[in-house]
């Protein structure tokens, strides 16, 4: 349950960042999540305006559910910024596997560079916000990470 809460925190942070970025860049919303879910469920293709609920279901659902993985990582001692960095790659892998296996997406290195950077930034925000929440909500092994003295005391 704590992992779901962590995932919700992460996807909320990512969505807020996406909406802010869209105001600044004028980039339209992506309906790739909705079309991916549409293909996974073998539903007939419909225009984007008729798939908004499906788009949000996939967008929020993936983010919330993957939070459970980050919570397991935290519980096993894969915590902090390194744990979140590793988790970011898992999130990218999850998206790309589903999007490309269904034929909805394109390989990310074929995207324009600005879209690659935007996607990486959003996934980093998701991963680090989810990690911060998971690390606070889920107890890890004793002594992980190691406690350090403040820099001046070392």
GROMACS elastic network, one bead per residue, 0.5 to 0.9 nm:
[ bonds ]
;  ai    aj funct       b0    kb
    1     4     6  0.51752   500
    1     5     6  0.64955   500
    1     6     6  0.87614   500
    1    68     6  0.76686   500
    2     5     6  0.50164   500
    2     6     6  0.61671   500
    2     7     6  0.85698   500
    2    67     6  0.83238   500
    2    68     6  0.74529   500
    2    71     6  0.70501   500
    2   133     6  0.87400   500
    2   134     6  0.71145   500
    2   137     6  0.62565   500
    2   138     6  0.69234   500
    3     7     6  0.60516   500
    3     8     6  0.84711   500
    3    64     6  0.78169   500
    3    65     6  0.77332   500
    3    66     6  0.78927   500
    3    69     6  0.71016   500
    3    70     6  0.67461   500
    3    72     6  0.76627   500
    3   130     6  0.84982   500
    3   133     6  0.84894   500
    3   134     6  0.62699   500
    3   137     6  0.81085   500
    3   138     6  0.80185   500
    4     8     6  0.60805   500
    4     9     6  0.86085   500
    4    63     6  0.86140   500
    4    64     6  0.51634   500
    4    65     6  0.59378   500
    4    66     6  0.76990   500
    4    67     6  0.53159   500
    4    68     6  0.56249   500
    4    71     6  0.83824   500
    5     9     6  0.62385   500
    5    10     6  0.86645   500
    5    64     6  0.71411   500
    5    67     6  0.73208   500
    5    68     6  0.85552   500
    5   130     6  0.86050   500
    5   133     6  0.78235   500
    5   134     6  0.81084   500
    5   137     6  0.86891   500
    6     9     6  0.50829   500
    6    10     6  0.62720   500
    6    11     6  0.87396   500
    6    64     6  0.73532   500
    6    67     6  0.54401   500
    6    68     6  0.76605   500
    6    70     6  0.80119   500
    6    71     6  0.74248   500
    6   129     6  0.78343   500
    6   131     6  0.72333   500
    6   132     6  0.79425   500
    6   134     6  0.51534   500
    6   135     6  0.87843   500
    6   137     6  0.77072   500
    7    10     6  0.50003   500
    7    11     6  0.61086   500
    7    12     6  0.83933   500
    7    60     6  0.88427   500
    7    62     6  0.85211   500
    7    63     6  0.53845   500
    7    65     6  0.64459   500
    7    66     6  0.62446   500
    7    68     6  0.69949   500
    7    70     6  0.80554   500
    7    71     6  0.87776   500
    7   126     6  0.82060   500
    7   127     6  0.87226   500
    7   129     6  0.83766   500
    7   130     6  0.53387   500
    7   131     6  0.85424   500
    7   133     6  0.81092   500
    7   134     6  0.81166   500
    8    11     6  0.52601   500
    8    12     6  0.59768   500
    8    13     6  0.85571   500
    8    60     6  0.75886   500
    8    61     6  0.88185   500
    8    63     6  0.65933   500
    8    65     6  0.83970   500
    8    67     6  0.73433   500
    8   130     6  0.76454   500
    9    12     6  0.51900   500
    9    13     6  0.62557   500
    9    14     6  0.86883   500
    9    63     6  0.88966   500
    9    64     6  0.81040   500
    9    67     6  0.88036   500
    9   126     6  0.82118   500
    9   129     6  0.65157   500
    9   130     6  0.59636   500
    9   133     6  0.68747   500
   10    13     6  0.51873   500
   10    14     6  0.61550   500
   10    15     6  0.85465   500
   10    63     6  0.69599   500
   10    64     6  0.77749   500
   10    67     6  0.77966   500
   10   125     6  0.72668   500
   10   127     6  0.65097   500
   10   128     6  0.74030   500
   10   131     6  0.78638   500
   10   132     6  0.86923   500
   10   133     6  0.78405   500
   11    15     6  0.59150   500
   11    16     6  0.84547   500
   11    59     6  0.80208   500
   11    60     6  0.63463   500
   11    61     6  0.89632   500
   11    62     6  0.86282   500
   11    63     6  0.51949   500
   11    64     6  0.67715   500
   11   125     6  0.86453   500
   11   126     6  0.56857   500
   11   127     6  0.87094   500
   11   129     6  0.81824   500
   11   130     6  0.76651   500
   12    15     6  0.51759   500
   12    16     6  0.61716   500
   12    17     6  0.85988   500
   12    60     6  0.82433   500
   12    63     6  0.87351   500
   12   126     6  0.80219   500
   12   129     6  0.88867   500
   13    16     6  0.52328   500
   13    17     6  0.62116   500
   13    18     6  0.86171   500
   13   122     6  0.89011   500
   13   125     6  0.67603   500
   13   126     6  0.63314   500
   13   129     6  0.66975   500
   13   130     6  0.86870   500
   14    17     6  0.50856   500
   14    18     6  0.60662   500
   14    19     6  0.86444   500
   14   121     6  0.89766   500
   14   122     6  0.56205   500
   14   123     6  0.71331   500
   14   124     6  0.84057   500
   14   125     6  0.56162   500
   14   127     6  0.87342   500
   14   129     6  0.81999   500
   15    19     6  0.61645   500
   15    20     6  0.85768   500
   15    59     6  0.89319   500
   15    60     6  0.88526   500
   15   122     6  0.81547   500
   15   126     6  0.84819   500
   16    19     6  0.52161   500
   16    20     6  0.62336   500
   16    21     6  0.85820   500
   17    20     6  0.50982   500
   17    21     6  0.60187   500
   17    22     6  0.85238   500
   17   122     6  0.69574   500
   17   125     6  0.78306   500
   18    21     6  0.50191   500
   18    22     6  0.60638   500
   18    23     6  0.86767   500
   18    29     6  0.88017   500
   18   118     6  0.86652   500
   18   122     6  0.67219   500
   19    22     6  0.50652   500
   19    23     6  0.63840   500
   19    24     6  0.88529   500
   19    29     6  0.86117   500
   20    23     6  0.52172   500
   20    24     6  0.65358   500
   20    25     6  0.87883   500
   21    24     6  0.51259   500
   21    25     6  0.59787   500
   21    26     6  0.78870   500
   21    27     6  0.78817   500
   21   118     6  0.84912   500
   22    25     6  0.51108   500
   22    27     6  0.50053   500
   22    28     6  0.67518   500
   22    29     6  0.77216   500
   23    26     6  0.54525   500
   23    27     6  0.76484   500
   24    27     6  0.81888   500
   25    28     6  0.88484   500
   27    30     6  0.87470   500
   30    33     6  0.74425   500
   30    34     6  0.86745   500
   30    55     6  0.85395   500
   31    34     6  0.53442   500
   31    35     6  0.62979   500
   31    36     6  0.85830   500
   31    48     6  0.63849   500
   31    51     6  0.80015   500
   31    52     6  0.77627   500
   31    55     6  0.60011   500
   32    35     6  0.51205   500
   32    36     6  0.59504   500
   32    37     6  0.86096   500
   32    55     6  0.74861   500
   32    99     6  0.74641   500
   32   104     6  0.67268   500
   32   105     6  0.70356   500
   33    36     6  0.50817   500
   33    37     6  0.62998   500
   33    38     6  0.85530   500
   33    54     6  0.78236   500
   33    55     6  0.52359   500
   33    56     6  0.77702   500
   33    57     6  0.84041   500
   33    58     6  0.55198   500
   33    59     6  0.59388   500
   33    95     6  0.85252   500
   33    99     6  0.77086   500
   33   104     6  0.88365   500
   34    37     6  0.52042   500
   34    38     6  0.60579   500
   34    39     6  0.87000   500
   34    48     6  0.80393   500
   34    51     6  0.62547   500
   34    52     6  0.71165   500
   34    53     6  0.79016   500
   34    56     6  0.71524   500
   34    57     6  0.75904   500
   34    58     6  0.61216   500
   34    59     6  0.77578   500
   35    39     6  0.62238   500
   35    40     6  0.85866   500
   35    45     6  0.76636   500
   35    46     6  0.85600   500
   35    48     6  0.82274   500
   35    51     6  0.78416   500
   35    54     6  0.79688   500
   35    55     6  0.72503   500
   35    99     6  0.85952   500
   35   102     6  0.89672   500
   35   104     6  0.66563   500
   36    39     6  0.52195   500
   36    40     6  0.61876   500
   36    41     6  0.86555   500
   36    55     6  0.85840   500
   36    58     6  0.80664   500
   36    98     6  0.68917   500
   36    99     6  0.56850   500
   36   100     6  0.87480   500
   36   102     6  0.63795   500
   36   103     6  0.81239   500
   36   104     6  0.59522   500
   36   105     6  0.81192   500
   37    41     6  0.60585   500
   37    42     6  0.83142   500
   37    43     6  0.85538   500
   37    54     6  0.69876   500
   37    55     6  0.76928   500
   37    57     6  0.85002   500
   37    58     6  0.63350   500
   37    98     6  0.87441   500
   37    99     6  0.89086   500
   37   102     6  0.88412   500
   38    41     6  0.53298   500
   38    42     6  0.60273   500
   38    43     6  0.52032   500
   38    44     6  0.72708   500
   38    45     6  0.70319   500
   38    46     6  0.87362   500
   38    51     6  0.85351   500
   38    54     6  0.74923   500
   38    55     6  0.89369   500
   39    43     6  0.61616   500
   39    44     6  0.80000   500
   39    45     6  0.80272   500
   39   102     6  0.60794   500
   39   103     6  0.83573   500
   39   104     6  0.79955   500
   40    43     6  0.78657   500
   40    98     6  0.83557   500
   40   102     6  0.68375   500
   42    45     6  0.88448   500
   43    46     6  0.87109   500
   46    49     6  0.82413   500
   46    50     6  0.62873   500
   46    51     6  0.68131   500
   47    50     6  0.55167   500
   47    51     6  0.66979   500
   48    51     6  0.50637   500
   48    52     6  0.64999   500
   48    55     6  0.85443   500
   49    52     6  0.59040   500
   50    53     6  0.79072   500
   50    54     6  0.86370   500
   51    54     6  0.51342   500
   51    55     6  0.60636   500
   51    56     6  0.87054   500
   52    56     6  0.62428   500
   52    57     6  0.85135   500
   53    56     6  0.52333   500
   53    57     6  0.60627   500
   53    58     6  0.87074   500
   54    58     6  0.62168   500
   54    59     6  0.84565   500
   55    58     6  0.53897   500
   55    59     6  0.60398   500
   55    60     6  0.85176   500
   56    60     6  0.57628   500
   56    61     6  0.77653   500
   57    60     6  0.55034   500
   57    61     6  0.54093   500
   57    62     6  0.81433   500
   58    62     6  0.57983   500
   58    63     6  0.83057   500
   59    62     6  0.57895   500
   59    63     6  0.65029   500
   59    64     6  0.88698   500
   60    63     6  0.51909   500
   60    64     6  0.60634   500
   60    65     6  0.84968   500
   61    64     6  0.52590   500
   61    65     6  0.59731   500
   61    66     6  0.83836   500
   62    65     6  0.52587   500
   62    66     6  0.59027   500
   62    67     6  0.85090   500
   62    91     6  0.88806   500
   62    94     6  0.87715   500
   62    95     6  0.86503   500
   63    66     6  0.54257   500
   63    67     6  0.64497   500
   63    91     6  0.84468   500
   63   126     6  0.79049   500
   63   130     6  0.88293   500
   64    67     6  0.53371   500
   64    68     6  0.75996   500
   65    68     6  0.57866   500
   65    69     6  0.77918   500
   66    69     6  0.53273   500
   66    70     6  0.68469   500
   66    71     6  0.88819   500
   66    90     6  0.89426   500
   66    91     6  0.75483   500
   67    70     6  0.50993   500
   67    71     6  0.62084   500
   67    72     6  0.87028   500
   67   127     6  0.88295   500
   67   130     6  0.63914   500
   67   131     6  0.82482   500
   67   134     6  0.76533   500
   68    72     6  0.62783   500
   68    73     6  0.86417   500
   68   134     6  0.86199   500
   69    72     6  0.50920   500
   69    73     6  0.62469   500
   69    74     6  0.86994   500
   69    87     6  0.82502   500
   70    74     6  0.62024   500
   70    75     6  0.86041   500
   70    78     6  0.85506   500
   70    79     6  0.86325   500
   70    83     6  0.79892   500
   70    84     6  0.78013   500
   70    87     6  0.65927   500
   70   127     6  0.85148   500
   70   130     6  0.72007   500
   70   131     6  0.63855   500
   70   134     6  0.64961   500
   70   135     6  0.86057   500
   71    74     6  0.50254   500
   71    75     6  0.61505   500
   71    76     6  0.86480   500
   71   130     6  0.86653   500
   71   131     6  0.78103   500
   71   133     6  0.87451   500
   71   134     6  0.51212   500
   71   135     6  0.73566   500
   71   137     6  0.81673   500
   71   138     6  0.63678   500
   72    76     6  0.62043   500
   72    77     6  0.86675   500
   72    78     6  0.84569   500
   72   134     6  0.86903   500
   72   138     6  0.83692   500
   73    76     6  0.52081   500
   73    77     6  0.62956   500
   73    79     6  0.67349   500
   73    83     6  0.71834   500
   73    87     6  0.85330   500
   73   134     6  0.87291   500
   73   140     6  0.87067   500
   74    77     6  0.51336   500
   74    78     6  0.51106   500
   74    80     6  0.82018   500
   74    83     6  0.75777   500
   74   131     6  0.79265   500
   74   134     6  0.64621   500
   74   135     6  0.56967   500
   74   138     6  0.64214   500
   74   139     6  0.72055   500
   74   140     6  0.57232   500
   74   141     6  0.86411   500
   75    78     6  0.74090   500
   75    79     6  0.81601   500
   75   134     6  0.87424   500
   75   135     6  0.82017   500
   75   138     6  0.60305   500
   75   139     6  0.57873   500
   75   141     6  0.67363   500
   76    79     6  0.82411   500
   76   139     6  0.89198   500
   76   140     6  0.59808   500
   76   141     6  0.65001   500
   77    83     6  0.85048   500
   77   139     6  0.88267   500
   77   140     6  0.53323   500
   77   141     6  0.57440   500
   77   142     6  0.87086   500
   77   144     6  0.58603   500
   77   145     6  0.73720   500
   78    82     6  0.74781   500
   78    84     6  0.84111   500
   78    86     6  0.88240   500
   78   140     6  0.83625   500
   78   144     6  0.83235   500
   78   145     6  0.86332   500
   79    82     6  0.66262   500
   79    84     6  0.70016   500
   79   131     6  0.73617   500
   79   132     6  0.87483   500
   79   134     6  0.85313   500
   79   135     6  0.62742   500
   79   140     6  0.80293   500
   79   144     6  0.77948   500
   79   145     6  0.72202   500
   80    83     6  0.53289   500
   80    84     6  0.62873   500
   80    85     6  0.87016   500
   80   128     6  0.86138   500
   80   131     6  0.69449   500
   80   132     6  0.72650   500
   80   135     6  0.69454   500
   80   145     6  0.77716   500
   81    85     6  0.60372   500
   81    86     6  0.85964   500
   81   128     6  0.71257   500
   81   131     6  0.77317   500
   81   132     6  0.84527   500
   82    86     6  0.62064   500
   82    87     6  0.84858   500
   83    86     6  0.51949   500
   83    87     6  0.61048   500
   83    88     6  0.86411   500
   83   128     6  0.87609   500
   83   131     6  0.72063   500
   84    88     6  0.60727   500
   84    89     6  0.87937   500
   84   124     6  0.82267   500
   84   127     6  0.54745   500
   84   128     6  0.52061   500
   84   129     6  0.83970   500
   84   130     6  0.77429   500
   84   131     6  0.52164   500
   84   132     6  0.80150   500
   85    88     6  0.50816   500
   85    89     6  0.67333   500
   85    90     6  0.89551   500
   85   124     6  0.75495   500
   85   127     6  0.70513   500
   85   128     6  0.73386   500
   85   131     6  0.89266   500
   86    89     6  0.53931   500
   86    90     6  0.66284   500
   86    91     6  0.89807   500
   86   127     6  0.86522   500
   87    91     6  0.62607   500
   87    92     6  0.86780   500
   87   127     6  0.60568   500
   87   128     6  0.84052   500
   87   131     6  0.79927   500
   88    91     6  0.50818   500
   88    92     6  0.62864   500
   88    93     6  0.85901   500
   88   120     6  0.86681   500
   88   123     6  0.61782   500
   88   124     6  0.58726   500
   88   125     6  0.87576   500
   88   126     6  0.76509   500
   88   128     6  0.77121   500
   89    92     6  0.50406   500
   89    93     6  0.60493   500
   89    94     6  0.85066   500
   89   123     6  0.85523   500
   89   124     6  0.88674   500
   89   127     6  0.86745   500
   90    94     6  0.60601   500
   90    95     6  0.86669   500
   91    94     6  0.50689   500
   91    95     6  0.62844   500
   91    96     6  0.86246   500
   91   123     6  0.70793   500
   91   126     6  0.87450   500
   91   127     6  0.75479   500
   92    95     6  0.52597   500
   92    96     6  0.61048   500
   92    97     6  0.84335   500
   92   119     6  0.88862   500
   92   120     6  0.81603   500
   92   123     6  0.70552   500
   93    96     6  0.52282   500
   93    97     6  0.58701   500
   93    98     6  0.85091   500
   94    97     6  0.53098   500
   94    98     6  0.62741   500
   94    99     6  0.85087   500
   95    98     6  0.54616   500
   95    99     6  0.59697   500
   95   100     6  0.83706   500
   96    99     6  0.51161   500
   96   100     6  0.57444   500
   96   101     6  0.80221   500
   96   105     6  0.72859   500
   96   106     6  0.81994   500
   96   107     6  0.73781   500
   96   108     6  0.77688   500
   97   100     6  0.54353   500
   97   101     6  0.56956   500
   97   102     6  0.83567   500
   98   101     6  0.52398   500
   98   102     6  0.61353   500
   98   103     6  0.85658   500
   98   104     6  0.84744   500
   98   105     6  0.83791   500
   99   102     6  0.55134   500
   99   103     6  0.63199   500
   99   104     6  0.52006   500
   99   106     6  0.76164   500
  100   104     6  0.59182   500
  100   106     6  0.61969   500
  100   107     6  0.71203   500
  101   104     6  0.77740   500
  101   105     6  0.82526   500
  102   105     6  0.76731   500
  103   106     6  0.77256   500
  105   108     6  0.83769   500
  106   109     6  0.84711   500
  106   110     6  0.69323   500
  106   111     6  0.74819   500
  107   110     6  0.56292   500
  107   111     6  0.72523   500
  108   111     6  0.53056   500
  108   112     6  0.86043   500
  108   115     6  0.87725   500
  108   116     6  0.66583   500
  109   112     6  0.79591   500
  109   113     6  0.81002   500
  109   116     6  0.74715   500
  110   113     6  0.85457   500
  110   116     6  0.89615   500
  111   114     6  0.81921   500
  111   115     6  0.63558   500
  111   116     6  0.62992   500
  112   115     6  0.54431   500
  112   116     6  0.64763   500
  112   117     6  0.89229   500
  113   117     6  0.62252   500
  113   118     6  0.86163   500
  114   117     6  0.51554   500
  114   118     6  0.61707   500
  114   119     6  0.86398   500
  115   118     6  0.50415   500
  115   119     6  0.60915   500
  115   120     6  0.85261   500
  116   119     6  0.52399   500
  116   120     6  0.61550   500
  116   121     6  0.85766   500
  117   120     6  0.51247   500
  117   121     6  0.60528   500
  117   122     6  0.85900   500
  118   121     6  0.51369   500
  118   122     6  0.61943   500
  118   123     6  0.86142   500
  119   122     6  0.51817   500
  119   123     6  0.61013   500
  119   124     6  0.84632   500
  120   123     6  0.51480   500
  120   124     6  0.59806   500
  120   125     6  0.85806   500
  121   124     6  0.50787   500
  121   125     6  0.62421   500
  121   126     6  0.86633   500
  122   125     6  0.51276   500
  122   126     6  0.62449   500
  122   127     6  0.86326   500
  123   127     6  0.59973   500
  123   128     6  0.85250   500
  124   127     6  0.50413   500
  124   128     6  0.59854   500
  124   129     6  0.82880   500
  125   128     6  0.54106   500
  125   129     6  0.59277   500
  125   130     6  0.83043   500
  126   129     6  0.53416   500
  126   130     6  0.59320   500
  126   131     6  0.83721   500
  127   130     6  0.51592   500
  127   131     6  0.59193   500
  127   132     6  0.85083   500
  128   132     6  0.59500   500
  128   133     6  0.85179   500
  129   132     6  0.51097   500
  129   133     6  0.62683   500
  129   134     6  0.85562   500
  130   133     6  0.52155   500
  130   134     6  0.60141   500
  130   135     6  0.84821   500
  131   135     6  0.58483   500
  131   136     6  0.83891   500
  132   135     6  0.52962   500
  132   136     6  0.62956   500
  132   137     6  0.86760   500
  133   136     6  0.52005   500
  133   137     6  0.60316   500
  133   138     6  0.84043   500
  134   137     6  0.50561   500
  134   138     6  0.56301   500
  134   139     6  0.87777   500
  135   138     6  0.56092   500
  135   139     6  0.71866   500
  135   140     6  0.78216   500
  136   139     6  0.75089   500
  139   142     6  0.85445   500
  140   143     6  0.84171   500
  140   144     6  0.67641   500
  140   145     6  0.87189   500
  141   144     6  0.57413   500
  141   145     6  0.85002   500
  142   145     6  0.81975   500
  142   146     6  0.87919   500
  143   146     6  0.51365   500
  143   147     6  0.70039   500
  144   147     6  0.78754   500
  148   151     6  0.83208   500
  148   154     6  0.85767   500
  149   152     6  0.80851   500
  149   153     6  0.59949   500
  149   154     6  0.62320   500
  150   153     6  0.54278   500
  150   154     6  0.67149   500
  151   154     6  0.54748   500
